[in-house]
């Protein structure tokens, strides 16, 4: 209608043609809320420092970092403040179970979290960091541990880890904590025994010897967790239905971002310069190299892995997740064989 009005008023003037051409070539503006900008969310962080990843698909993004506040990501999506929410997979699945009409348009990473304990706690336990995994899990009994809020991917991973030694959250002193500097200082100062969080985030504890990497899902310490879809990009179902071609371009952009993370030799340097300039290079390299193996090719997951995650969630919450089934929620281009 606007183009028609311009044509009528300006009599097909050169200005009118220029205005139409500019509108046609303008990139689509997409607002993204993300629970984090850690390496777990690497496909987005590389896109933030390299605008051509989305730009080559005709998209310009603006990003809001919610700094661990996963529920706020879904709230922003449902309130239409953003078009996309990038968050731990279970957070979106929970929202779907509660009636939200959401779709998964890209699935980005497998598990890339780890448990750090304070060095003093490890000394007190008398269990070595390279002891059999069952012994390391059993040693968590009675400890004060933090992670993200109930229902999030970190929380469910901690619960499933405890289960492997016949433990539950009742056997530890659990507290919600989503602020990484607070975790680090709390571990250093003996206020808590440890935390489960994204690989690399707690690496400063290695610099001064105040912390110990106890269990790493990223390096495969718990083999059956290795295929879990950990971070997913969600959009409202009605918006997906109204914008199928744009959704495909968004998915392709995320797939391109994963490819860049794995194959562009400058990706690590670009992300570190923007998001972790003060972290020691060897610690950054350690975390990034682990993350590279967890990024999912094609930004896609399998039906089996998606169901495994739902089953884990159901055991923890007792909810019915039928509405979040793979074939109902994950768009075709985000489905791997």
N, C-alpha and C positions, 0 to 999 in steps of 0.2 A: 504494500500500500504506500509506503514512504517513497519507494522508487517511482511508482506511478505518479504520485503527487509532484515529485521533483520534475519529472518529464513534462507534465502538463504545465507547470508554472514556468519552467525555464525553457520550454520549447526545444527539448533535446539538445540543450547547449553543451558545450565541452565540459562545463562545470558539473552538469548533471551526470554525464558519463563518468567523470572522475570520481564523483561521490559513490556511484554504484560500484565501480571497480574496487574502491577502497573497502567498502563494506564486504564485498565478496572475498577479499583476500585476508581480511582480519582474522587472527587466530581465535579459536574458541577459548573463552575464559573459564577455567575450572578452579574452584576453591576446594582445598583439601585440608581436613583436620587430621592430625597424626598424634597418636599417643606418645610418640617419642621420635627423636632424631638420632638414636643410637644405631650401632651397626646392624641391629635387628631390622631396622627400617632402611637399610642401605639403598634399595632401589629408588626410594624417594630422595634421600640425601644426595645421591649422585645426580639426580635430575635437578635438584635445587642449585647445584654448583655448575651444572652443564645444561643450560636451557634448551640446547638443540635436541635433547633426547625427546622431550615432548614437542618442541618446536617443529621438528622435522615431520611430525604428524599433525601439524596445524593446531597445536594447543599451547596455551600459556597458563601456567599454574601460579597460584598464590597459596602459601602454606601457613597454617596455624599449628604451632607446637604446643601440645597440651601438657607436656612434661610429666607423663605417667598417669594422667587423669583419664583412664580409659573410658569410664562411663560418660564423661563429658563429650567424648568423640561421637558416640552414638546420639547423644542429646543434640549436638550441633547438626548432625545429619537429619534427624527427625524434625528439627525445627526449621529446616531448609536454609540454615545459615551457611552450609557448605553442600557441595555436590557429592563429595567422597569422604569417607572415614577410613583411615588406615589404622588398624588396631589388632590386638591379639584375636585370633579366630574365635575363641570361646565367647568373647564379649559380644560379638555380633550374633553368634548362634543363640545366646541367651535372650537377646532382644527379639529375635525371630520367634523363639518359643513363647515369648510373652505377647506376641501379636504383631510385631513390627514387620512390615513388608519390605524386606531387604534382599538384595542379591550380592553375591560374591563375584566381583568382576576381575579380580586378579588375586592370586595366592602366591606370596612372595618368598617365604622362608620356612625351612624346617626348624627344629628346636635349636636355639642358639643362646641358651642360658646356662648358668653355672652357680654352684654354691661356694661361697667364700666363708671361711671361718677365721677367727682371730688366731694369731700364732700362739697366744697364751692359752686359748681354749684347746688347741691341738696338743700342746704340750701336756695339758692336764688330762686329756683323754687317753693318751698313751697308745693311740692308733696312728699308724703311718699314713700319709697322703696317698701312698701307692699300695695300701692294703687292699684285699679283695673288696669289690664294690659292696657286697652285703655287709661287711664289717664297718665300712665307712658310713653306710646308711644307718645301721643299728646304733652307731655312736652318736647320732643326732638326738637320741632320746634324752629328754630333759633340758635341752638347750633352748636358749632364747633366740629365735630366728625371725627375720622379717622378709616380706616380699610384698607384692601388690595386693590389691583388694580381692576378697572372695569372688570367684567366678571368672577371674582373669586367667590368661594362659600361664603366667608365672605361678599363681596360686594353685592351679590344677596340677601343674608339673611337680610342685613341692609335695602336694598330697599324694600323687601317684608314686613319687619316689619313696615317701615314708611307707606306703603300702607294701613295697617290696621287702621290707623287713618286719612286716606285721605291725607297723605303727600307724598312727593317725595324728591329726592335729591335736588331739587330746593328750598326746604324749610329748608335745613340745610346748614351749611358751611362744605363741605366735602373735605378731603385731603387724599391722599394715604400715608400710613405709614405701613411698614412691620417690623420694628425693635422694639422688645418688650421693651428693656431698654429705648429707646427713647420715646415710648408711656408712660411708667410709669413716667419718669421725666417730660414729657410735661404736664401730668395730675397734678402731684404734684406741678408744678410751675405755673399753671394757663395759660399755653400757648394754651391748648385745653380744651374743656369741658369733653371729654370722647372718648372711643374707643370701637369698637366691635372686639373681638379676641377670641382665643381658651380659654376654661375654664382653670382656674388655672394660666395662663400666667401672668395675672394682679393681682394675689393674694397678692403680696407684698404691694399693696395699702391698703389692709386691715390691715396689720401689724401696720402701723403708723396712720391709720385712715384717710388717705388723699383721699381715694376712696371708692365708694359704688357700690356694685353689683346691677345694676339697672334692667336688664332683662336677664334671663338665658334660652336659648333654651334647654340646657341640662336637666334642672329640669322641663321642660314642661310648661314654662310660656306662650308659644304660641303653643297650642295643635296641630294645623294642620301641624306644621313643624316637628313633632316628628318622622315621618318615612322617611324623606328625606335622600337619600344616599349621604353622605357628603364627604367621602374620598374614592378614587378609585385608583387601581393600573392598569396602562395602559401599553400595549406593542404594537409594530408594528404588523399589521395584517399579513404581509408576514412572520415575524418571528414566530408568533403563528402557522401559517399553516405548517411551516417547523419543528416545535418542539412540536408536540401535547402532547407527553408523558412527556416532561420536563415541559410544561405549567401546566399539571395536578398536577405534584409534587410541583410546585410553589404554586398553589392554595391551595393544601393540607397543605403546610407549613404555609400559612397565616391563614387558618382555625385552625390549631394547635396553632398558636400564639394567636388568639382570645380566644381559650379555656384556654390557660395558663393565660391570663390576668384576666379571670373570676374565675378560679378555683385554680390556684397555689398561695398559701398564701405568697410565697416569691417574687412574681412578682413585687409588688409595691416597696418593699425594694430595689430590684436589679436595677430598673429603676431610682429611686430617687438617689441612690448612684452615678450613672453615669451621669445623666442629670440635677439633681436639688439638689446637696448636701447641699447647703446653705439655701434652702427654709425651713421655719418653718414646722415642721412635721404636725401640725394640718391643715395648709393651703394646704400642699401636699395631705394629706388624703382627704380633702374636694374635691379637683379637681379630684383626681384619682377615688374616689367613684362615682362621677358623670359620669366620662368617662366609667367606667365599664358597666353602664346600656346602653350606646350608642353603644358599640362594637357589630357588627352584627354577630350572630351565623353562623358558616359555611362560613364566609367571602362572604356572598351572600345577594342580595336584590331582591325585587319583581318587576314585570313589572309595577304595579300601582305606586310604590314609584319612580321608575326611570322616569316614564312619568310625575309625579308631578313635579319633579325637572326640567325636560325639559320644561314643560309648564311655570314654574316660570322664567326660563331663557329666553324663547321666549318673554314673556311680557316685559322683561327688554331690550332686544337687538333688537327685531323685526326680528331676523334671522330665516331661515328655518332649523329645526333640524331633518328632515326626515331621513337623513343618520345616525343619532345617535340613532335610535330606539332600544329599548331593545333587540329584537330578531336578530338585525343586529350586535350589538356591544358586548353585555354581553355573555361571553362564557357559555355553558350549566351548568358547575359545579358551577358557580357564580350566578345562578338563584335560588331564593327561591320561595316556593309555596305561 
